């Protein structure tokens, strides 16, 4: 594993910022309705894909693998596991298939260092996130009001 080139990675202010962000996310998660949790999972998966893309472009194989693994875990254990296939019928089955395609593309991106597979996974995640937010969580990206 290559050492980080960022001069801010382990400074006290960087650790404080990460802690602040983690606490903010935990607060958002614990107080969120179920619809918002799905939106947060989409956001987390897409951020992990973006990190993987950055690491892929810079040749950081281990970090790319970690980011892709994080995205796969969010999609598989969060989004896909949350689909109610008993009540969702055919729509749920199509959604599960879409999540499986995303996972397949992420695995292929990692195995073959293939940015097009990463792009395909991110595009599908973005399309599904947009549809979810339109249908179930329209205020997700709305600016906060004072």
C-alpha positions as a printed Julia matrix, in Angstrom:
146×3 Matrix{Float64}:
   0.0     0.0     0.0
   1.34    3.41   -0.97
   1.58    6.09    1.73
  -0.85    8.94    1.55
   0.39   12.09   -0.12
  -2.13   14.3     1.65
  -0.53   16.51    4.3
  -3.89   16.71    6.11
  -4.72   13.05    6.52
  -3.64   12.6    10.15
  -3.51   16.11   11.52
  -5.58   16.93   14.6
  -7.88   19.16   12.55
  -8.45   16.4     9.97
  -9.27   13.89   12.72
 -11.64   16.43   14.28
 -13.35   17.04   10.95
 -13.81   13.28   10.4
 -15.22   12.88   13.91
 -17.58   15.83   13.38
 -18.77   14.36   10.07
 -19.25   10.92   11.64
 -21.28   12.38   14.52
 -23.35   14.44   12.06
 -24.06   11.37    9.95
 -24.95    9.28   13.01
 -27.36   12.0    14.15
 -28.93   12.13   10.69
 -29.27    8.34   10.55
 -30.74    7.92   14.04
 -33.34   10.62   13.48
 -34.21    9.73    9.89
 -37.47    8.17    8.72
 -37.1     4.94    6.67
 -37.41    6.83    3.36
 -34.44    9.01    4.27
 -32.34    6.01    5.28
 -32.66    4.62    1.74
 -31.62    8.01    0.33
 -28.6     8.01    2.66
 -27.65    4.53    1.49
 -27.75    5.67   -2.14
 -25.59    8.67   -1.24
 -23.1     6.48    0.61
 -22.84    3.98   -2.25
 -22.31    6.73   -4.82
 -19.65    8.39   -2.65
 -17.82    5.07   -2.34
 -17.95    4.67   -6.13
 -16.58    8.21   -6.56
 -13.74    7.39   -4.18
 -13.03    4.18   -6.1
 -12.91    6.17   -9.34
 -10.37    8.56   -7.82
  -8.21    5.71   -6.51
  -8.49    3.9    -9.84
  -7.29    6.97  -11.69
  -4.34    7.37   -9.34
  -3.35    3.68   -9.43
  -4.06    3.0    -5.74
  -5.21   -0.6    -5.99
  -5.78   -1.34   -2.29
  -7.74    1.85   -1.71
  -9.78    1.22   -4.87
 -10.63   -2.24   -3.59
 -11.67   -0.89   -0.19
 -13.92    1.75   -1.74
 -15.53   -0.75   -4.1
 -16.02   -3.21   -1.24
 -17.74   -0.45    0.75
 -20.05    0.31   -2.2
 -20.86   -3.39   -2.65
 -21.63   -3.76    1.04
 -23.99   -0.77    0.98
 -25.79   -2.05   -2.1
 -25.98   -5.67   -0.96
 -26.51   -5.37    2.8
 -28.4    -2.09    2.74
 -30.32   -1.42   -0.44
 -30.91   -4.94   -1.75
 -31.56   -6.41    1.7
 -34.17   -3.72    2.3
 -36.34   -4.78   -0.64
 -39.52   -6.52    0.5
 -39.86   -9.16   -2.19
 -43.0   -10.62   -0.58
 -44.96   -7.38   -0.83
 -43.16   -5.85   -3.8
 -43.93   -8.52   -6.36
 -42.49   -8.07   -9.82
 -41.23   -4.56   -9.13
 -39.22   -5.84   -6.17
 -37.74   -8.63   -8.3
 -36.64   -6.11  -10.94
 -35.14   -3.91   -8.24
 -33.2    -6.85   -6.78
 -31.95   -7.68  -10.28
 -30.8    -4.08  -10.73
 -28.89   -4.22   -7.44
 -27.29   -7.51   -8.51
 -26.21   -5.89  -11.79
 -24.68   -2.99   -9.86
 -22.76   -5.43   -7.65
 -21.6    -7.38  -10.72
 -20.37   -4.19  -12.4
 -18.54   -3.12   -9.24
 -16.83   -6.51   -8.97
 -15.81   -6.38  -12.63
 -14.54   -2.81  -12.21
 -12.31   -3.94   -9.39
 -11.11   -7.19  -10.95
 -10.32   -5.63  -14.33
  -9.48   -2.06  -13.29
 -12.33   -1.03  -15.6
 -13.65    2.52  -15.21
 -16.52    1.86  -17.65
 -17.95   -0.77  -15.27
 -17.62    1.73  -12.42
 -19.46    4.3   -14.54
 -22.23    1.79  -15.34
 -22.73    0.98  -11.66
 -22.79    4.67  -10.72
 -25.23    5.55  -13.51
 -27.66    2.86  -12.41
 -27.29    3.89   -8.75
 -27.97    7.5    -9.74
 -31.05    6.58  -11.77
 -32.45    4.47   -8.94
 -31.66    7.16   -6.37
 -33.41    9.82   -8.48
 -36.48    7.61   -8.88
 -36.54    6.83   -5.15
 -36.21   10.45   -4.13
 -38.88   11.56   -6.58
 -41.31    8.93   -5.31
 -40.53    8.64   -1.61
 -38.1    11.33   -0.38
 -38.55   14.52   -2.44
 -37.05   16.77    0.27
 -33.75   14.85    0.46
 -31.68   17.31   -1.56
 -33.71   20.39   -0.66
 -31.7    23.17    0.95
 -32.12   23.58    4.69
 -34.34   26.45    5.74
 -33.13   28.76    8.5
